[in-house]
């Protein structure tokens, strides 16, 4: 008999922020090493996410991270950039899956047998694991960006367009890590320059 069906879960983090990569993850869990407490990463505390992150990396059969840069997001739009990042994550797995389960309502255009599952990050263990890997990875990158640009407060808002973030953006202008095509960034560029910067 063949090995059990290898299922990869895929999720993304960072479609809404104004800055940084959109980050995706793909995870194939080991059925012989169950991980307790998996859930939608947004429903877990930071401490719990970090503990599960380490456990997933240690026990998963395979995991990988994919991403699309702000320039790719500006060029492709956020939806297509997210699909590209998901494709990169799955293609980077050391073990290729028999089936891919993707959080949301659509799958990338790829060669894999796959299904989209709305709110899968809270109901499918493999997608929950991918959700945790993607969020912890991106949050840590925002913490690193905060060290580079502490005045923007990236460690607090993680790049999302909160009121505090929009105020800092208006005062300081965008850094090169911003998504120049996103409307709040465009508005700041217009105020600063009177024209929209080419992206």
MOCORFEN-V325660 format. One record per run of one state. SS is the DSSP state (H for helix, E for strand, C for the rest). FROM is the first residue (numbers start at 0). TO is the last residue. If there is no record, write none. Layout:
# MOCORFEN-V325660
SS/FROM/TO
SS/FROM/TO
This chain:
# MOCORFEN-V325660
C/0/5
E/6/12
C/13/17
E/18/18
C/19/20
E/21/27
C/28/39
H/40/42
C/43/44
H/45/58
C/59/60
E/61/67
C/68/68
H/69/75
C/76/76
H/77/90
C/91/97
E/98/102
C/103/112
E/113/116
C/117/118
H/119/121
C/122/123
H/124/147
C/148/148
H/149/151
C/152/152
H/153/156
C/157/161
H/162/171
C/172/176
E/177/177
C/178/181
H/182/192
C/193/198
